[in-house]
Amino acid sequence: MEPIRVAVLGAGGLGQAARRLIGLKQELRLVAICDSQGFAASTEGLSCEHVDFSIPCDEPLKAVAEWEGAIDAVLVTLPNMPNEFIPTVIEQFVRRRPQVVLVDVLKRTAAVSQMLRLDPLMKETQSVALTGCGATPGLLTAAAVLAAQSFIRVERVDIWWGVGIANWAAHKATIREDIAHMPGYSVERAKTMTEQDVAALLEKTGGVMELHHMEHADDILLERAGVVDSQDQVEVGGVMDTRHSNKPVSTTMTLTGITLEGKRSSHRFILGDETTMAANVIGPALGYLKRGCWLKARGLFGVFGCTDVLPMVVR
């Protein structure tokens, strides 16, 4: 079996993690990656240890889409501010380059909702898009679908995550997106913050952000899968420490429901504290990327959420 030829859009913290992880997978080959200044591409495959963005261009996303080499699947790790940015990028990409698999790690409900509306376009272009395929939504959301099988009725799903980052500058976009969930902030306000503004905010909070009632697409994806009847049955929050690599709290998904015998009980799925945010986001995303190729090979096109199909194991 030939390796899946992968392009990565975005070379920030998650994009660099994707590059390294792809390099460890025999079933994947990195053929293109871009940042805001340019892109690198090779039909033979790029080095996953070091990438030289040697092709400067004004529109790197367009350049990757129009690159003459073969691309089987695209992993999108760009910062999504405003909400419509990544859905727009994916729409433009598939119009320029149809018959492709695209995977995103979007988090916000509004953004995933926009992705789901691209279903007719994906079918028209014989493409597959998988949305919300990171950690949450993604790994934890899929776990909730499995956990729901033990109950005749699910009452609620609670996701509480912990992330530790020793150097916040390595994941600027992720932190900026999470700032948008803080009281008094919005996507628009977070987008306009300078690095000095972000640093000042983190200094004020001691480098720790505790977030509650987050607008996370776990809600719409679990409702779409029939796990819950209403999005307000899903609660997402967490704690991010931007000064230490150790997680401040363990990441858990707790699903509570009523059993066949009429008893209330809960399943809990806990991520190992040693697993990093990058591993828990990019690992599942690549698993869904392989699933997307599996769907496309069988003529199943459209937009799928992380709760519609299981990720595959990438060797």
Protein Blocks (a to p, Z undefined) as FASTA:
>chain_A
ZZdddddedjbfklmmmmmmmmmpmkbccfbdcdfkbccddfkbpafkbccdfbgcfblm
lmmmmpmbdcfbdcdfbdcddfklmmmmmmmmmmmmghiadddfbfbfklmmmmmmmmmm
mmmnopacdehiafbgcjkmmmmmmmmmmpcbdfbdcdddddddfblklmmmmmmmmmmm
pghiafklmmmpcfklmmmmmmmnnopacdehiacfklmmmmmnomambfklpccddddd
fkbfbdfbdcddddddddfkopacdddddddfkbcfklmmmmmmmmmmmmmmmmmmnopa
cjddfklpccdddZZ
